[in-house]
Amino acid sequence: MPTVLRLDGLRVVIYPDDHRPAHVHVIGAGGEAVFILNCPDGPPELREVYGFSRRIVARIQKDLAAHLATLCPAWSDIHGRF
């Protein structure tokens, strides 16, 4: 499971054997959230969350939006098209 980005101690992961649409798993601090990236322009959209507060989820979503130029190509490198 390649970690493609780190955000304040959280790992942003793209699983090699995962499915479309393009999405990432954000893992750490006792929680996990899955965001659909809506590549190439976003915005990232929360699909599911476990263990993170709404405040943390909002911060993660904002941070992911700022990194779409990195995350979308990383998804394409692993899976091909979005």
Secondary structure, DSSP 8 states (H G I E B T S, - for coil): --EEEEETTEEEE--TT--SS-EEEEEETTEEEEEE--TTT---EEEEEES--HHHHHHHHHHHHHTHHHHHHHHHHHHS--
